[in-house]
């Protein structure tokens, strides 16, 4: 169900709310408090992140409420990293992620990006595969040394 979901560009003032959303969404998968503490820096969104010229931050809203967000970071003229994709836990599976993915791909095209790399949480791997991304390897977590995460590529 994707009706009523709209997307907008994130604003600097959204940063604290997006950080809190990312923490709630990640914790939804049952990670320990220690694991969540290790991820805190990586999951923190700053106003500087949002306004950087090499990023695109999109916020999904439903009924006037933030339902999720996605962030794209340009790595080079042709490639971007899906830096973040988080949905409010009670809305996971409702279509918010699908709308965000469609809009972030559109944003990537507007930026001239041809491919998006996605370092996926293992719990989200099926979502990215269903969105058309192909697994192309793995990448070490920025938060937990030695933890390898699936890496996907989505051509846009």
Buried (B, 14 or more C-beta within 10 A) or exposed (E): EEEEBEBEEBEEEBBEBBBBBBBBBBBBEEBEEEBBEBBEEBBBBEBEBBEBEEBBBBBBBBEEEBBBBBBBBBBEEEBBBBBBBBBBEEBBEBBBBBBBBEBBBBBBEEBEBEBBBBBBBEEBBEBBBEBEBEBBEEBEBEBBEEEEBBBBBBEB
